[in-house]
Amino acid sequence: MDGKGRALDNVRIERLWWTVKYENIYPNAYENTLQLHEGLEKYYYYDYERKHSSLNKKTPNQVYTGY
């Protein structure tokens, strides 16, 4: 962080966790941590399918790999 109280430093990771929680964890209502771990391993949607407006309608994987 650049300084005390810089809320914008974590905005990207906070957005990622919000998306994971509301699109995967809460709708699936996992009963234990093993199911949660397995469910998160299968959650490819955010990186491989979900297009982001801030990335010119590309997925994070497309931007990272250059495709």
CHARMM-style PDB file with segment names, atoms N, HN, CA, C and O in Angstrom:
ATOM      1  N   MET     1       0.832  -1.183   0.000  1.00  0.00      PROA
ATOM      2  CA  MET     1       0.000   0.000   0.000  1.00  0.00      PROA
ATOM      3  C   MET     1       0.873   1.241   0.000  1.00  0.00      PROA
ATOM      4  O   MET     1       1.951   1.263   0.595  1.00  0.00      PROA
ATOM      5  N   ASP     2       0.394   2.268  -0.673  1.00  0.00      PROA
ATOM      6  HN  ASP     2      -0.481   2.251  -1.157  1.00  0.00      PROA
ATOM      7  CA  ASP     2       1.160   3.498  -0.802  1.00  0.00      PROA
ATOM      8  C   ASP     2       1.098   4.388   0.431  1.00  0.00      PROA
ATOM      9  O   ASP     2       2.001   5.192   0.661  1.00  0.00      PROA
ATOM     10  N   GLY     3       0.077   4.257   1.199  1.00  0.00      PROA
ATOM     11  HN  GLY     3      -0.657   3.604   1.012  1.00  0.00      PROA
ATOM     12  CA  GLY     3      -0.054   5.098   2.371  1.00  0.00      PROA
ATOM     13  C   GLY     3      -1.205   4.634   3.238  1.00  0.00      PROA
ATOM     14  O   GLY     3      -1.971   3.751   2.852  1.00  0.00      PROA
ATOM     15  N   LYS     4      -1.321   5.221   4.386  1.00  0.00      PROA
ATOM     16  HN  LYS     4      -0.699   5.938   4.700  1.00  0.00      PROA
ATOM     17  CA  LYS     4      -2.361   4.836   5.321  1.00  0.00      PROA
ATOM     18  C   LYS     4      -3.744   5.117   4.739  1.00  0.00      PROA
ATOM     19  O   LYS     4      -4.025   6.228   4.291  1.00  0.00      PROA
ATOM     20  N   GLY     5      -4.604   4.101   4.749  1.00  0.00      PROA
ATOM     21  HN  GLY     5      -4.376   3.198   5.113  1.00  0.00      PROA
ATOM     22  CA  GLY     5      -5.974   4.282   4.316  1.00  0.00      PROA
ATOM     23  C   GLY     5      -6.191   4.293   2.822  1.00  0.00      PROA
ATOM     24  O   GLY     5      -7.200   4.826   2.360  1.00  0.00      PROA
ATOM     25  N   ARG     6      -5.287   3.727   2.050  1.00  0.00      PROA
ATOM     26  HN  ARG     6      -4.467   3.294   2.426  1.00  0.00      PROA
ATOM     27  CA  ARG     6      -5.443   3.696   0.594  1.00  0.00      PROA
ATOM     28  C   ARG     6      -6.386   2.568   0.202  1.00  0.00      PROA
ATOM     29  O   ARG     6      -5.945   1.450  -0.062  1.00  0.00      PROA
ATOM     30  N   ALA     7      -7.657   2.853   0.165  1.00  0.00      PROA
ATOM     31  HN  ALA     7      -8.015   3.762   0.379  1.00  0.00      PROA
ATOM     32  CA  ALA     7      -8.669   1.842  -0.123  1.00  0.00      PROA
ATOM     33  C   ALA     7      -8.585   1.314  -1.551  1.00  0.00      PROA
ATOM     34  O   ALA     7      -8.965   0.171  -1.806  1.00  0.00      PROA
ATOM     35  N   LEU     8      -8.101   2.113  -2.474  1.00  0.00      PROA
ATOM     36  HN  LEU     8      -7.792   3.042  -2.267  1.00  0.00      PROA
ATOM     37  CA  LEU     8      -8.068   1.691  -3.876  1.00  0.00      PROA
ATOM     38  C   LEU     8      -6.988   0.655  -4.168  1.00  0.00      PROA
ATOM     39  O   LEU     8      -7.014   0.038  -5.233  1.00  0.00      PROA
ATOM     40  N   ASP     9      -6.049   0.446  -3.267  1.00  0.00      PROA
ATOM     41  HN  ASP     9      -6.028   0.947  -2.401  1.00  0.00      PROA
ATOM     42  CA  ASP     9      -4.990  -0.528  -3.498  1.00  0.00      PROA
ATOM     43  C   ASP     9      -5.533  -1.944  -3.595  1.00  0.00      PROA
ATOM     44  O   ASP     9      -4.982  -2.763  -4.330  1.00  0.00      PROA
ATOM     45  N   ASN    10      -6.591  -2.244  -2.875  1.00  0.00      PROA
ATOM     46  HN  ASN    10      -7.038  -1.579  -2.277  1.00  0.00      PROA
ATOM     47  CA  ASN    10      -7.132  -3.593  -2.847  1.00  0.00      PROA
ATOM     48  C   ASN    10      -8.399  -3.751  -3.672  1.00  0.00      PROA
ATOM     49  O   ASN    10      -9.059  -4.785  -3.571  1.00  0.00      PROA
ATOM     50  N   VAL    11      -8.756  -2.782  -4.472  1.00  0.00      PROA
ATOM     51  HN  VAL    11      -8.220  -1.942  -4.554  1.00  0.00      PROA
ATOM     52  CA  VAL    11     -10.041  -2.810  -5.158  1.00  0.00      PROA
ATOM     53  C   VAL    11     -10.151  -4.001  -6.114  1.00  0.00      PROA
ATOM     54  O   VAL    11     -11.227  -4.586  -6.236  1.00  0.00      PROA
ATOM     55  N   ARG    12      -9.077  -4.366  -6.782  1.00  0.00      PROA
ATOM     56  HN  ARG    12      -8.202  -3.890  -6.682  1.00  0.00      PROA
ATOM     57  CA  ARG    12      -9.150  -5.483  -7.740  1.00  0.00      PROA
ATOM     58  C   ARG    12      -9.331  -6.815  -7.037  1.00  0.00      PROA
ATOM     59  O   ARG    12     -10.158  -7.623  -7.459  1.00  0.00      PROA
ATOM     60  N   ILE    13      -8.581  -7.061  -5.983  1.00  0.00      PROA
ATOM     61  HN  ILE    13      -7.909  -6.405  -5.640  1.00  0.00      PROA
ATOM     62  CA  ILE    13      -8.709  -8.336  -5.279  1.00  0.00      PROA
ATOM     63  C   ILE    13     -10.033  -8.407  -4.539  1.00  0.00      PROA
ATOM     64  O   ILE    13     -10.624  -9.482  -4.435  1.00  0.00      PROA
ATOM     65  N   GLU    14     -10.513  -7.275  -4.019  1.00  0.00      PROA
ATOM     66  HN  GLU    14     -10.033  -6.401  -4.103  1.00  0.00      PROA
ATOM     67  CA  GLU    14     -11.822  -7.260  -3.358  1.00  0.00      PROA
ATOM     68  C   GLU    14     -12.927  -7.579  -4.359  1.00  0.00      PROA
ATOM     69  O   GLU    14     -13.874  -8.292  -4.028  1.00  0.00      PROA
ATOM     70  N   ARG    15     -12.817  -7.066  -5.562  1.00  0.00      PROA
ATOM     71  HN  ARG    15     -12.047  -6.487  -5.831  1.00  0.00      PROA
ATOM     72  CA  ARG    15     -13.803  -7.350  -6.604  1.00  0.00      PROA
ATOM     73  C   ARG    15     -13.777  -8.835  -6.985  1.00  0.00      PROA
ATOM     74  O   ARG    15     -14.823  -9.449  -7.196  1.00  0.00      PROA
ATOM     75  N   LEU    16     -12.571  -9.400  -7.070  1.00  0.00      PROA
ATOM     76  HN  LEU    16     -11.721  -8.901  -6.899  1.00  0.00      PROA
ATOM     77  CA  LEU    16     -12.440 -10.833  -7.355  1.00  0.00      PROA
ATOM     78  C   LEU    16     -13.148 -11.656  -6.292  1.00  0.00      PROA
ATOM     79  O   LEU    16     -13.938 -12.541  -6.621  1.00  0.00      PROA
ATOM     80  N   TRP    17     -12.876 -11.378  -5.024  1.00  0.00      PROA
ATOM     81  HN  TRP    17     -12.234 -10.659  -4.758  1.00  0.00      PROA
ATOM     82  CA  TRP    17     -13.493 -12.167  -3.953  1.00  0.00      PROA
ATOM     83  C   TRP    17     -15.000 -11.955  -3.897  1.00  0.00      PROA
ATOM     84  O   TRP    17     -15.734 -12.892  -3.586  1.00  0.00      PROA
ATOM     85  N   TRP    18     -15.480 -10.747  -4.190  1.00  0.00      PROA
ATOM     86  HN  TRP    18     -14.883  -9.986  -4.443  1.00  0.00      PROA
ATOM     87  CA  TRP    18     -16.922 -10.517  -4.239  1.00  0.00      PROA
ATOM     88  C   TRP    18     -17.547 -11.412  -5.310  1.00  0.00      PROA
ATOM     89  O   TRP    18     -18.578 -12.043  -5.078  1.00  0.00      PROA
ATOM     90  N   THR    19     -16.918 -11.459  -6.475  1.00  0.00      PROA
ATOM     91  HN  THR    19     -16.081 -10.945  -6.664  1.00  0.00      PROA
ATOM     92  CA  THR    19     -17.435 -12.270  -7.576  1.00  0.00      PROA
ATOM     93  C   THR    19     -17.414 -13.744  -7.221  1.00  0.00      PROA
ATOM     94  O   THR    19     -18.398 -14.442  -7.464  1.00  0.00      PROA
ATOM     95  N   VAL    20     -16.337 -14.232  -6.661  1.00  0.00      PROA
ATOM     96  HN  VAL    20     -15.538 -13.664  -6.464  1.00  0.00      PROA
ATOM     97  CA  VAL    20     -16.241 -15.642  -6.286  1.00  0.00      PROA
ATOM     98  C   VAL    20     -17.308 -15.994  -5.257  1.00  0.00      PROA
ATOM     99  O   VAL    20     -17.963 -17.030  -5.371  1.00  0.00      PROA
ATOM    100  N   LYS    21     -17.485 -15.143  -4.259  1.00  0.00      PROA
ATOM    101  HN  LYS    21     -16.953 -14.302  -4.167  1.00  0.00      PROA
ATOM    102  CA  LYS    21     -18.477 -15.427  -3.220  1.00  0.00      PROA
ATOM    103  C   LYS    21     -19.896 -15.455  -3.767  1.00  0.00      PROA
ATOM    104  O   LYS    21     -20.652 -16.385  -3.486  1.00  0.00      PROA
ATOM    105  N   TYR    22     -20.265 -14.437  -4.552  1.00  0.00      PROA
ATOM    106  HN  TYR    22     -19.651 -13.681  -4.780  1.00  0.00      PROA
ATOM    107  CA  TYR    22     -21.647 -14.320  -4.991  1.00  0.00      PROA
ATOM    108  C   TYR    22     -21.986 -15.167  -6.211  1.00  0.00      PROA
ATOM    109  O   TYR    22     -23.161 -15.433  -6.462  1.00  0.00      PROA
ATOM    110  N   GLU    23     -20.982 -15.599  -6.979  1.00  0.00      PROA
ATOM    111  HN  GLU    23     -20.027 -15.383  -6.775  1.00  0.00      PROA
ATOM    112  CA  GLU    23     -21.259 -16.434  -8.150  1.00  0.00      PROA
ATOM    113  C   GLU    23     -20.949 -17.902  -7.917  1.00  0.00      PROA
ATOM    114  O   GLU    23     -21.368 -18.746  -8.710  1.00  0.00      PROA
ATOM    115  N   ASN    24     -20.219 -18.234  -6.840  1.00  0.00      PROA
ATOM    116  HN  ASN    24     -19.879 -17.548  -6.196  1.00  0.00      PROA
ATOM    117  CA  ASN    24     -19.856 -19.627  -6.613  1.00  0.00      PROA
ATOM    118  C   ASN    24     -20.169 -20.101  -5.201  1.00  0.00      PROA
ATOM    119  O   ASN    24     -20.892 -21.083  -5.035  1.00  0.00      PROA
ATOM    120  N   ILE    25     -19.656 -19.445  -4.202  1.00  0.00      PROA
ATOM    121  HN  ILE    25     -19.069 -18.647  -4.337  1.00  0.00      PROA
ATOM    122  CA  ILE    25     -19.765 -19.950  -2.833  1.00  0.00      PROA
ATOM    123  C   ILE    25     -21.192 -19.870  -2.296  1.00  0.00      PROA
ATOM    124  O   ILE    25     -21.734 -20.882  -1.852  1.00  0.00      PROA
ATOM    125  N   TYR    26     -21.808 -18.699  -2.326  1.00  0.00      PROA
ATOM    126  HN  TYR    26     -21.368 -17.877  -2.687  1.00  0.00      PROA
ATOM    127  CA  TYR    26     -23.149 -18.560  -1.762  1.00  0.00      PROA
ATOM    128  C   TYR    26     -24.215 -19.374  -2.502  1.00  0.00      PROA
ATOM    129  O   TYR    26     -25.046 -19.996  -1.840  1.00  0.00      PROA
ATOM    130  N   PRO    27     -24.235 -19.401  -3.829  1.00  0.00      PROA
ATOM    131  CA  PRO    27     -25.269 -20.196  -4.509  1.00  0.00      PROA
ATOM    132  C   PRO    27     -25.130 -21.707  -4.283  1.00  0.00      PROA
ATOM    133  O   PRO    27     -26.132 -22.422  -4.308  1.00  0.00      PROA
ATOM    134  N   ASN    28     -23.920 -22.198  -4.065  1.00  0.00      PROA
ATOM    135  HN  ASN    28     -23.106 -21.617  -4.045  1.00  0.00      PROA
ATOM    136  CA  ASN    28     -23.712 -23.629  -3.904  1.00  0.00      PROA
ATOM    137  C   ASN    28     -23.863 -24.100  -2.463  1.00  0.00      PROA
ATOM    138  O   ASN    28     -24.061 -25.294  -2.236  1.00  0.00      PROA
ATOM    139  N   ALA    29     -23.778 -23.222  -1.502  1.00  0.00      PROA
ATOM    140  HN  ALA    29     -23.617 -22.252  -1.686  1.00  0.00      PROA
ATOM    141  CA  ALA    29     -23.957 -23.537  -0.080  1.00  0.00      PROA
ATOM    142  C   ALA    29     -23.222 -24.818   0.308  1.00  0.00      PROA
ATOM    143  O   ALA    29     -23.844 -25.806   0.699  1.00  0.00      PROA
ATOM    144  N   TYR    30     -21.903 -24.793   0.196  1.00  0.00      PROA
ATOM    145  HN  TYR    30     -21.398 -23.991  -0.121  1.00  0.00      PROA
ATOM    146  CA  TYR    30     -21.093 -25.951   0.538  1.00  0.00      PROA
ATOM    147  C   TYR    30     -21.275 -26.317   2.004  1.00  0.00      PROA
ATOM    148  O   TYR    30     -21.392 -25.441   2.862  1.00  0.00      PROA
ATOM    149  N   GLU    31     -21.297 -27.624   2.287  1.00  0.00      PROA
ATOM    150  HN  GLU    31     -21.202 -28.335   1.591  1.00  0.00      PROA
ATOM    151  CA  GLU    31     -21.547 -28.093   3.650  1.00  0.00      PROA
ATOM    152  C   GLU    31     -20.278 -28.209   4.487  1.00  0.00      PROA
ATOM    153  O   GLU    31     -20.345 -28.148   5.714  1.00  0.00      PROA
ATOM    154  N   ASN    32     -19.124 -28.374   3.846  1.00  0.00      PROA
ATOM    155  HN  ASN    32     -19.070 -28.423   2.849  1.00  0.00      PROA
ATOM    156  CA  ASN    32     -17.879 -28.477   4.604  1.00  0.00      PROA
ATOM    157  C   ASN    32     -16.737 -27.911   3.772  1.00  0.00      PROA
ATOM    158  O   ASN    32     -16.912 -27.563   2.604  1.00  0.00      PROA
ATOM    159  N   THR    33     -15.569 -27.825   4.391  1.00  0.00      PROA
ATOM    160  HN  THR    33     -15.427 -28.108   5.340  1.00  0.00      PROA
ATOM    161  CA  THR    33     -14.438 -27.199   3.706  1.00  0.00      PROA
ATOM    162  C   THR    33     -13.907 -28.045   2.550  1.00  0.00      PROA
ATOM    163  O   THR    33     -13.354 -27.497   1.596  1.00  0.00      PROA
ATOM    164  N   LEU    34     -14.063 -29.359   2.614  1.00  0.00      PROA
ATOM    165  HN  LEU    34     -14.512 -29.804   3.389  1.00  0.00      PROA
ATOM    166  CA  LEU    34     -13.612 -30.206   1.514  1.00  0.00      PROA
ATOM    167  C   LEU    34     -14.439 -29.921   0.257  1.00  0.00      PROA
ATOM    168  O   LEU    34     -13.885 -29.788  -0.835  1.00  0.00      PROA
ATOM    169  N   GLN    35     -15.751 -29.827   0.408  1.00  0.00      PROA
ATOM    170  HN  GLN    35     -16.201 -29.935   1.295  1.00  0.00      PROA
ATOM    171  CA  GLN    35     -16.612 -29.494  -0.731  1.00  0.00      PROA
ATOM    172  C   GLN    35     -16.293 -28.097  -1.262  1.00  0.00      PROA
ATOM    173  O   GLN    35     -16.273 -27.877  -2.473  1.00  0.00      PROA
ATOM    174  N   LEU    36     -16.048 -27.169  -0.361  1.00  0.00      PROA
ATOM    175  HN  LEU    36     -16.065 -27.348   0.622  1.00  0.00      PROA
ATOM    176  CA  LEU    36     -15.690 -25.807  -0.764  1.00  0.00      PROA
ATOM    177  C   LEU    36     -14.396 -25.811  -1.577  1.00  0.00      PROA
ATOM    178  O   LEU    36     -14.314 -25.170  -2.625  1.00  0.00      PROA
ATOM    179  N   HSD    37     -13.407 -26.521  -1.100  1.00  0.00      PROA
ATOM    180  HN  HSD    37     -13.474 -27.042  -0.249  1.00  0.00      PROA
ATOM    181  CA  HSD    37     -12.129 -26.599  -1.815  1.00  0.00      PROA
ATOM    182  C   HSD    37     -12.306 -27.200  -3.203  1.00  0.00      PROA
ATOM    183  O   HSD    37     -11.758 -26.683  -4.176  1.00  0.00      PROA
ATOM    184  N   GLU    38     -13.061 -28.280  -3.303  1.00  0.00      PROA
ATOM    185  HN  GLU    38     -13.506 -28.700  -2.512  1.00  0.00      PROA
ATOM    186  CA  GLU    38     -13.309 -28.915  -4.599  1.00  0.00      PROA
ATOM    187  C   GLU    38     -14.101 -27.987  -5.522  1.00  0.00      PROA
ATOM    188  O   GLU    38     -13.824 -27.918  -6.719  1.00  0.00      PROA
ATOM    189  N   GLY    39     -15.081 -27.278  -4.970  1.00  0.00      PROA
ATOM    190  HN  GLY    39     -15.306 -27.335  -3.998  1.00  0.00      PROA
ATOM    191  CA  GLY    39     -15.876 -26.348  -5.766  1.00  0.00      PROA
ATOM    192  C   GLY    39     -15.065 -25.194  -6.303  1.00  0.00      PROA
ATOM    193  O   GLY    39     -15.261 -24.765  -7.440  1.00  0.00      PROA
ATOM    194  N   LEU    40     -14.149 -24.686  -5.488  1.00  0.00      PROA
ATOM    195  HN  LEU    40     -13.990 -25.034  -4.564  1.00  0.00      PROA
ATOM    196  CA  LEU    40     -13.308 -23.576  -5.932  1.00  0.00      PROA
ATOM    197  C   LEU    40     -12.282 -24.022  -6.967  1.00  0.00      PROA
ATOM    198  O   LEU    40     -11.914 -23.243  -7.845  1.00  0.00      PROA
ATOM    199  N   GLU    41     -11.819 -25.261  -6.876  1.00  0.00      PROA
ATOM    200  HN  GLU    41     -12.118 -25.894  -6.162  1.00  0.00      PROA
ATOM    201  CA  GLU    41     -10.900 -25.770  -7.892  1.00  0.00      PROA
ATOM    202  C   GLU    41     -11.569 -25.848  -9.255  1.00  0.00      PROA
ATOM    203  O   GLU    41     -10.904 -25.718 -10.283  1.00  0.00      PROA
ATOM    204  N   LYS    42     -12.866 -26.058  -9.270  1.00  0.00      PROA
ATOM    205  HN  LYS    42     -13.406 -26.165  -8.435  1.00  0.00      PROA
ATOM    206  CA  LYS    42     -13.621 -26.180 -10.520  1.00  0.00      PROA
ATOM    207  C   LYS    42     -14.131 -24.827 -11.025  1.00  0.00      PROA
ATOM    208  O   LYS    42     -14.750 -24.764 -12.087  1.00  0.00      PROA
ATOM    209  N   TYR    43     -13.882 -23.752 -10.285  1.00  0.00      PROA
ATOM    210  HN  TYR    43     -13.379 -23.803  -9.422  1.00  0.00      PROA
ATOM    211  CA  TYR    43     -14.405 -22.434 -10.643  1.00  0.00      PROA
ATOM    212  C   TYR    43     -13.481 -21.752 -11.636  1.00  0.00      PROA
ATOM    213  O   TYR    43     -12.652 -20.925 -11.256  1.00  0.00      PROA
ATOM    214  N   TYR    44     -13.621 -22.094 -12.887  1.00  0.00      PROA
ATOM    215  HN  TYR    44     -14.294 -22.766 -13.195  1.00  0.00      PROA
ATOM    216  CA  TYR    44     -12.817 -21.514 -13.952  1.00  0.00      PROA
ATOM    217  C   TYR    44     -13.502 -20.310 -14.589  1.00  0.00      PROA
ATOM    218  O   TYR    44     -12.896 -19.602 -15.394  1.00  0.00      PROA
ATOM    219  N   TYR    45     -14.732 -20.084 -14.239  1.00  0.00      PROA
ATOM    220  HN  TYR    45     -15.223 -20.659 -13.585  1.00  0.00      PROA
ATOM    221  CA  TYR    45     -15.536 -19.058 -14.896  1.00  0.00      PROA
ATOM    222  C   TYR    45     -14.868 -17.688 -14.872  1.00  0.00      PROA
ATOM    223  O   TYR    45     -14.827 -17.009 -15.898  1.00  0.00      PROA
ATOM    224  N   TYR    46     -14.348 -17.273 -13.732  1.00  0.00      PROA
ATOM    225  HN  TYR    46     -14.381 -17.825 -12.899  1.00  0.00      PROA
ATOM    226  CA  TYR    46     -13.809 -15.919 -13.601  1.00  0.00      PROA
ATOM    227  C   TYR    46     -12.624 -15.679 -14.530  1.00  0.00      PROA
ATOM    228  O   TYR    46     -12.554 -14.635 -15.178  1.00  0.00      PROA
ATOM    229  N   ASP    47     -11.700 -16.618 -14.605  1.00  0.00      PROA
ATOM    230  HN  ASP    47     -11.757 -17.466 -14.078  1.00  0.00      PROA
ATOM    231  CA  ASP    47     -10.487 -16.424 -15.407  1.00  0.00      PROA
ATOM    232  C   ASP    47     -10.627 -16.831 -16.865  1.00  0.00      PROA
ATOM    233  O   ASP    47      -9.943 -16.273 -17.723  1.00  0.00      PROA
ATOM    234  N   TYR    48     -11.497 -17.787 -17.167  1.00  0.00      PROA
ATOM    235  HN  TYR    48     -12.053 -18.240 -16.470  1.00  0.00      PROA
ATOM    236  CA  TYR    48     -11.509 -18.361 -18.509  1.00  0.00      PROA
ATOM    237  C   TYR    48     -12.754 -18.043 -19.332  1.00  0.00      PROA
ATOM    238  O   TYR    48     -12.722 -18.180 -20.555  1.00  0.00      PROA
ATOM    239  N   GLU    49     -13.838 -17.628 -18.705  1.00  0.00      PROA
ATOM    240  HN  GLU    49     -13.864 -17.517 -17.711  1.00  0.00      PROA
ATOM    241  CA  GLU    49     -15.074 -17.395 -19.446  1.00  0.00      PROA
ATOM    242  C   GLU    49     -15.661 -16.001 -19.267  1.00  0.00      PROA
ATOM    243  O   GLU    49     -16.250 -15.450 -20.198  1.00  0.00      PROA
ATOM    244  N   ARG    50     -15.506 -15.435 -18.089  1.00  0.00      PROA
ATOM    245  HN  ARG    50     -15.028 -15.883 -17.334  1.00  0.00      PROA
ATOM    246  CA  ARG    50     -16.135 -14.151 -17.780  1.00  0.00      PROA
ATOM    247  C   ARG    50     -15.364 -13.005 -18.416  1.00  0.00      PROA
ATOM    248  O   ARG    50     -14.200 -12.772 -18.090  1.00  0.00      PROA
ATOM    249  N   LYS    51     -16.012 -12.298 -19.319  1.00  0.00      PROA
ATOM    250  HN  LYS    51     -16.958 -12.488 -19.584  1.00  0.00      PROA
ATOM    251  CA  LYS    51     -15.380 -11.161 -19.997  1.00  0.00      PROA
ATOM    252  C   LYS    51     -15.497  -9.919 -19.103  1.00  0.00      PROA
ATOM    253  O   LYS    51     -16.533  -9.686 -18.479  1.00  0.00      PROA
ATOM    254  N   HSD    52     -14.433  -9.137 -19.053  1.00  0.00      PROA
ATOM    255  HN  HSD    52     -13.592  -9.325 -19.560  1.00  0.00      PROA
ATOM    256  CA  HSD    52     -14.374  -7.977 -18.177  1.00  0.00      PROA
ATOM    257  C   HSD    52     -14.362  -6.699 -19.002  1.00  0.00      PROA
ATOM    258  O   HSD    52     -13.605  -6.582 -19.965  1.00  0.00      PROA
ATOM    259  N   SER    53     -15.190  -5.757 -18.629  1.00  0.00      PROA
ATOM    260  HN  SER    53     -15.805  -5.852 -17.847  1.00  0.00      PROA
ATOM    261  CA  SER    53     -15.253  -4.495 -19.368  1.00  0.00      PROA
ATOM    262  C   SER    53     -13.949  -3.719 -19.247  1.00  0.00      PROA
ATOM    263  O   SER    53     -13.552  -3.034 -20.190  1.00  0.00      PROA
ATOM    264  N   SER    54     -13.278  -3.813 -18.105  1.00  0.00      PROA
ATOM    265  HN  SER    54     -13.601  -4.369 -17.339  1.00  0.00      PROA
ATOM    266  CA  SER    54     -12.015  -3.087 -17.937  1.00  0.00      PROA
ATOM    267  C   SER    54     -10.879  -3.699 -18.747  1.00  0.00      PROA
ATOM    268  O   SER    54      -9.822  -3.084 -18.889  1.00  0.00      PROA
ATOM    269  N   LEU    55     -11.082  -4.903 -19.281  1.00  0.00      PROA
ATOM    270  HN  LEU    55     -11.941  -5.403 -19.166  1.00  0.00      PROA
ATOM    271  CA  LEU    55     -10.066  -5.573 -20.100  1.00  0.00      PROA
ATOM    272  C   LEU    55     -10.473  -5.608 -21.568  1.00  0.00      PROA
ATOM    273  O   LEU    55     -10.052  -6.492 -22.315  1.00  0.00      PROA
ATOM    274  N   ASN    56     -11.285  -4.652 -21.973  1.00  0.00      PROA
ATOM    275  HN  ASN    56     -11.627  -3.935 -21.366  1.00  0.00      PROA
ATOM    276  CA  ASN    56     -11.776  -4.575 -23.359  1.00  0.00      PROA
ATOM    277  C   ASN    56     -12.511  -5.834 -23.783  1.00  0.00      PROA
ATOM    278  O   ASN    56     -12.299  -6.363 -24.874  1.00  0.00      PROA
ATOM    279  N   LYS    57     -13.381  -6.303 -22.896  1.00  0.00      PROA
ATOM    280  HN  LYS    57     -13.553  -5.874 -22.009  1.00  0.00      PROA
ATOM    281  CA  LYS    57     -14.223  -7.485 -23.146  1.00  0.00      PROA
ATOM    282  C   LYS    57     -13.407  -8.756 -23.384  1.00  0.00      PROA
ATOM    283  O   LYS    57     -13.810  -9.623 -24.160  1.00  0.00      PROA
ATOM    284  N   LYS    58     -12.272  -8.861 -22.720  1.00  0.00      PROA
ATOM    285  HN  LYS    58     -11.945  -8.157 -22.089  1.00  0.00      PROA
ATOM    286  CA  LYS    58     -11.466 -10.073 -22.760  1.00  0.00      PROA
ATOM    287  C   LYS    58     -11.488 -10.723 -21.389  1.00  0.00      PROA
ATOM    288  O   LYS    58     -11.810 -10.076 -20.393  1.00  0.00      PROA
ATOM    289  N   THR    59     -11.146 -11.993 -21.341  1.00  0.00      PROA
ATOM    290  HN  THR    59     -10.884 -12.519 -22.151  1.00  0.00      PROA
ATOM    291  CA  THR    59     -11.048 -12.683 -20.056  1.00  0.00      PROA
ATOM    292  C   THR    59      -9.658 -12.415 -19.473  1.00  0.00      PROA
ATOM    293  O   THR    59      -8.738 -12.082 -20.220  1.00  0.00      PROA
ATOM    294  N   PRO    60      -9.486 -12.553 -18.149  1.00  0.00      PROA
ATOM    295  CA  PRO    60      -8.161 -12.385 -17.572  1.00  0.00      PROA
ATOM    296  C   PRO    60      -7.125 -13.344 -18.176  1.00  0.00      PROA
ATOM    297  O   PRO    60      -5.962 -12.977 -18.342  1.00  0.00      PROA
ATOM    298  N   ASN    61      -7.544 -14.555 -18.499  1.00  0.00      PROA
ATOM    299  HN  ASN    61      -8.488 -14.853 -18.364  1.00  0.00      PROA
ATOM    300  CA  ASN    61      -6.635 -15.504 -19.121  1.00  0.00      PROA
ATOM    301  C   ASN    61      -6.164 -15.039 -20.488  1.00  0.00      PROA
ATOM    302  O   ASN    61      -4.994 -15.210 -20.830  1.00  0.00      PROA
ATOM    303  N   GLN    62      -7.057 -14.455 -21.271  1.00  0.00      PROA
ATOM    304  HN  GLN    62      -8.008 -14.317 -20.993  1.00  0.00      PROA
ATOM    305  CA  GLN    62      -6.679 -13.940 -22.593  1.00  0.00      PROA
ATOM    306  C   GLN    62      -5.661 -12.804 -22.470  1.00  0.00      PROA
ATOM    307  O   GLN    62      -4.718 -12.720 -23.255  1.00  0.00      PROA
ATOM    308  N   VAL    63      -5.858 -11.949 -21.495  1.00  0.00      PROA
ATOM    309  HN  VAL    63      -6.625 -12.018 -20.856  1.00  0.00      PROA
ATOM    310  CA  VAL    63      -4.935 -10.830 -21.288  1.00  0.00      PROA
ATOM    311  C   VAL    63      -3.574 -11.349 -20.796  1.00  0.00      PROA
ATOM    312  O   VAL    63      -2.526 -10.903 -21.263  1.00  0.00      PROA
ATOM    313  N   TYR    64      -3.605 -12.284 -19.858  1.00  0.00      PROA
ATOM    314  HN  TYR    64      -4.457 -12.646 -19.479  1.00  0.00      PROA
ATOM    315  CA  TYR    64      -2.363 -12.802 -19.284  1.00  0.00      PROA
ATOM    316  C   TYR    64      -1.538 -13.572 -20.310  1.00  0.00      PROA
ATOM    317  O   TYR    64      -0.319 -13.413 -20.373  1.00  0.00      PROA
ATOM    318  N   THR    65      -2.200 -14.410 -21.117  1.00  0.00      PROA
ATOM    319  HN  THR    65      -3.190 -14.540 -21.066  1.00  0.00      PROA
ATOM    320  CA  THR    65      -1.473 -15.243 -22.076  1.00  0.00      PROA
ATOM    321  C   THR    65      -1.246 -14.542 -23.402  1.00  0.00      PROA
ATOM    322  O   THR    65      -0.425 -14.995 -24.200  1.00  0.00      PROA
ATOM    323  N   GLY    66      -1.947 -13.456 -23.656  1.00  0.00      PROA
ATOM    324  HN  GLY    66      -2.614 -13.089 -23.008  1.00  0.00      PROA
ATOM    325  CA  GLY    66      -1.766 -12.718 -24.902  1.00  0.00      PROA
ATOM    326  C   GLY    66      -2.607 -13.218 -26.060  1.00  0.00      PROA
ATOM    327  O   GLY    66      -2.380 -12.814 -27.200  1.00  0.00      PROA
ATOM    328  N   TYR    67      -3.571 -14.085 -25.797  1.00  0.00      PROA
ATOM    329  HN  TYR    67      -3.755 -14.413 -24.871  1.00  0.00      PROA
ATOM    330  CA  TYR    67      -4.447 -14.590 -26.873  1.00  0.00      PROA
ATOM    331  C   TYR    67      -5.712 -13.791 -26.962  1.00  0.00      PROA
ATOM    332  OT1 TYR    67      -6.562 -14.074 -27.807  1.00  0.00      PROA
TER     333      TYR     67
END
